[in-house]
Amino acid sequence: MFNYLTNTFTKIHSIQLNALFLLGLILFAGTIGGKAFQKLRIPQVVGYIIGGIVLGQSGFNIINKDIIEVLVPFNYFALGLIGFMIGGELKREVFRRYGKQFMVILFAEGVTAFIAVFLSVGLLGSFILGNSAYSWALGLLLGAIASATAPAATTDVLWEYKSRGPLTTTVLGIVALDDGLALVLFALAASIAPVMLGAHPSVFSAVTRPIYEISVGIIIGLIFSLLLVKILRKYAEKDKILVFSLCSILFALGSALIMKVDMLLAAMTMGAIMVNREERLSKEVFKIISGFAPPFYILFFVLVGAKFDLHVTTLNIVFIAVIYLAARTFGKMVGARLGAKGSGAPKAVSNYLPYCLFSQAGVAIGLSILASQIFPGAIGSAIIVIITLTTFIVQLLGPPCVKYAIVKAQEAGLNITAEDVLRKTTVSQIIDKNPPYIYENIPLKGILAIFSQSSYHTYPVVDNEKKLKGVITLESIRRSFTYNEAGSLVIAHDIMEPAVNQKISVHSSLLEAEEIIDKYSVNYVPIVDDKTTLLGFAEKEAIDKFVSAKLIEAEEKVASMG
């Protein structure tokens, strides 16, 4: 069976697939993989990556190196959107409150990972490879790369599980800042490693390079964010906001590529400037971008999986990769815990932050490519293979660990909106199963008595079998006074109004109920069974009170976490 499938996909691959078909295939495979893993209670991002492996170089090779190269701009764009959204979390008040904590944890986890990898690869690599100078130089460069944490997979899990609280805030702050630390450490390592290998490097370039990258990246983000703010102040239409926002992000990413600096830093700077300069406008911008971005996130992670190639590994490289992975994990966990405790972070941060910093991707891979250019030959090739292999592993293991951390810290599900509550709540949770029924043959006097004893605004009118016949509202009662001459001859059937002709069941979501209420411009929705027998009634006021209570409950829980 497997051979049959392999031969089939080989034939398909021999056909010249066009770009549109490939993009459709990538998005389909990623979405199916994500949903399948979500049902197993594993973050969707793992499914995206697995989908990429199946289609990529270690699978059926439908997405080969050439295709990956062609799709690199989409990858950059996805990374830019992720960076922009992360920057939007770096609010001024967050840094006022957590700034010191962020910096202590950042240096603790980054430097500890650097030292752990450097010593482990240097010592054990000397025995495995039999070349001390080579092993210590390799360990130094890998140690610098180990300090980087990939924001994409981590933040994707935080967004998927609607996480909010001190742990979530700290994670977002750390993954946004440690690119700069990784660049500085790599520049230092790149200036020292050649000395270990017997060369004489330029100290000046090693010092100025990280300063150039960080400062120019920030300047690019600053320029395009200010331009975006100026433009968006003149437009309120959602389509214009989306187009101008995307244009600005693309201009910033393109400028970063031209200037050969970190694109992610430029995009994060844009998001941070936007959210701190225009608080009201930024809410609309980030809401629109977050609705547009998911297909690009899927594309990004599928391509991460597609890049993984098992065929380029050797036994020695596998050993070094295992050492690197173990030492980096140890360094990140120990450093994060020490940093959290030393900075006085809440208990949830010190207990669970160590599980949130495993992922590595864009910056680590970029630095490995830079290392291969600075150190052509065996050491450069080894670094690329080691980082690629370990990136694949941590991208699979990292998201479930992040999920574990935010669930244990009780922060999952706290970053909710009114729409989230409406979508996740069924009508059965707020339905009044015993509304004040008005039977269709009740006289006007009886109707007024029911109205005086209840706070409802709309009342269901039913027959003797409790089948819904219509509704009576306050407006219906007002009109009923025109029947004064008829007196007691007026019954409910005479003054009732038709009920909305779209019914819902107890299993429908509150979002469906809200949509019906808005569609028919009413303030109620009747809940009936298949035979139109009335099971209950839900008024808009009750729905609004339920949603408000849930949002307040989430706010109070976040506030209690410190």
Residue, then its C-alpha position, 0 to 999 in steps of 0.5 A: m500500500f505504501n509503495y502504491l502511494t509513493n509511486t502515485f505521488t512520484k507521478i504527481h510530482s513529475i507533473q508541473l504543478n502550478a503555484l496556485f495548486l501548490l498553495g491550495l495543497i499546502l493550506f489544505a494539508g496544513t488545515i487538515g493536519g491542524k484539525a486532526f491534532q487539535k482533536l487529539r488535544i495537541p496544538q494545531v501548529v504541530g499538525y501544520i508541521i507534520g503536514g509539511i513533512v508529509l509533503g516535503q523533502s522527508g516525505f513525498n517531496i512534492i514541496n522540494k527545495d526549489i519550491i521552498e525557495v520560490l515561496v520564501p517571500f510568503n514565509y517572510f510575510a508570515l513572519g512579519l505578521i507574527g512579529f507585528m502582532i507580538g509587537g502589539e502586546l508590548k504596551r507601555e504599561v506592561f513594560r512599566r510593570y514588568g520591564k525589570q522582570f523581563m530583562v532579568i529573565l531574558f539574560a538569565e535564560g539566554v546566557t544560561a542556555f549559551i553557557a550550557v551548550f558551549l560547555s557541553v558541545g565543547l567537552l563532549g564534542s572533543f571526545i566524539l569528534g576528536n578535535s578539541a579546537y573544532s569542538w569548542a569553536l562549534g560549541l561557542l557558535l551553537g551556544a550563541i544560537a541556542s539563546a534565541t527563542a522562536p516566537a511564531a510557534t509559541t505565540d500561535v499556541l497562546w492565541e489558539y488557547k486564548s491565554r492571558g495572565p502574567l505567564t502569557t505576558t512574560v512569554l510574549g515579552i521574552v520571545a520579543l526581546d531575545d532576538g537582540l540578545a541572540l544577535v549580540l551573543f552571536a557577534l561575540a562568538a563569531s569574533i572569538a571562534p576564528v581565534m580558536l581555529g587559528a584565524h585573526p578576525s576583525v574585532f571592529s566588525a564583530v562589535t559593530r554588526p549587532i549594533y547596526e542590525i538592532s538599531v537599523g531594524i528599530i529605525i525601519g519599524l519606527i519609520f513605517s509605523l509612524l507613516l501607517v499611523k498618519i495614513l490611518r488617521k484619515y481612513a475608517e473603512k476596514d478594507k483601507i485599514l487592512v490594505f495600508s497596514l499590510c503595505s506598511i508591513l511589507f515595506a518594512l520587511g522589504s527595507a529590512l531585507i535591503m539593509k540586511v537586518d532582522m525583519l522580525l525586529a522591524a515588524m515587532t517595532m512597528g507593532a509596539i509603536m502602533v499600540n503605544r501611539e494609537e491605542r484606539l486605532s491599534k485595536e481595530v488594526f490588530k483585530i483586522i490583521s488577526g482575521f487576515a493572517p491565519p492562512f499565512y501562519i499555516l503556510f509558514f509552519v507547513l514550509v517549516g516541516a517541508k524543509f526538514d531533510l533526514h537525508v543529510t544527517t550523519l551519526n556524529i552530527v546526530f550525537i552533537a544535535v542531541i547534546y545541543l538539544a539537551a544542553r539548550t533545554f537544560g539551560k533554558m529551563v534552569g535560566a528561566r526559573l532562576g531569572a523568574k525567582g530572582s526578579g520576583a515574578p509570580k509563582a506561575v511564571s517561575n513554575y511554568l515559564p521554563y516550558c515555554l521557551f523551547s521553540q527555535a526557528g527563524v532567527a536560529i536558522g538565519l544565524s546558522i546560515l550566517a555562520s555557514q557564510i562566515f565559516p565555510g566548510a565543515i563547521g558551517s555545514a555542521i551548524i546548519v544541519i544541527i540547527t535544522l534537525t533540532t529546530f524540527i524537533v523543538q517545533l514539534l515538542g515546544p507547542p504541547c509544552v506551552k499548552y501544558a504551561i498555560v493550562k497548569a497556570q490557569e491562563a488558558g481561555l482568559n483572553i476572551t471577547a464577547e464573540d468568544v463567549l457567544r460562540k462557545t456557550t450553548v442556548s441550554q446554558i442560559i435558557d429560561k425553561n419555565p418562561p411566563y407562558i400566555y395561553e392564546n385564550i387568556p383574556l386581556k386582564g389575565i395578560l396584564a396580571i402576568f406582565s405585572q408579575s414578571s420582568y420579561h419584555t416579550y412573552p410567548v403565546v402558546d396553545n394548550e399543547k404548548k406549541l408556539k403561536g406568537v408573542i406579546t410585547l409591551e407594544s402589543i399591550r399598548r395597542s390593546f388599549t384600543y380594544n377598551e370597548a370590547g373589554s373582557l372579550v379580548i384574548a391573547h390571540d387577538i393582540m399577539e404578534p407573529a413570532v420570528n420564523q427562524k427557530i433554534s434548538v437548545h444545542s445551538s450557540l448563543l452566537e446563532a441566537e444573537e444573529i437571529i435577534d439582530k436579523y429580525s430586530v427583536n429582543y428575544v429568541p424562542i427555543v422549540d423542538d422539531k414539533t414547534t413545542l416551546l422548550g424555553f425562551a431567551e431574551k437579549e438582555a439575559i444573553d448580554k448579562f451572561v456575556s458580561a458576567k463571563l468577561i468580568e469573571a475573566e478580568e477578575k481572575v487575571a487581576s488576581m494573578g498579579 
